[in-house]
């Protein structure tokens, strides 16, 4: 995940409860489950600081 705070989440029932997530910035999707009992505590999402625009990737 790119660290964007633009996260969408949903739940689905299919042989247990599944948690679904998607990053609105990079489109990364993930699932967690199935859960039979109480849901786990929600994850805290902390945005990652953006790299300075002067940074360059150098190939070796």
ABEGO torsion letter per residue (X at the ends): XAGBABBBBBBBBBGEBBBBBBBAAAGBBBBBOBBABBBBBBBBBBBBBBBBAABBBBBX
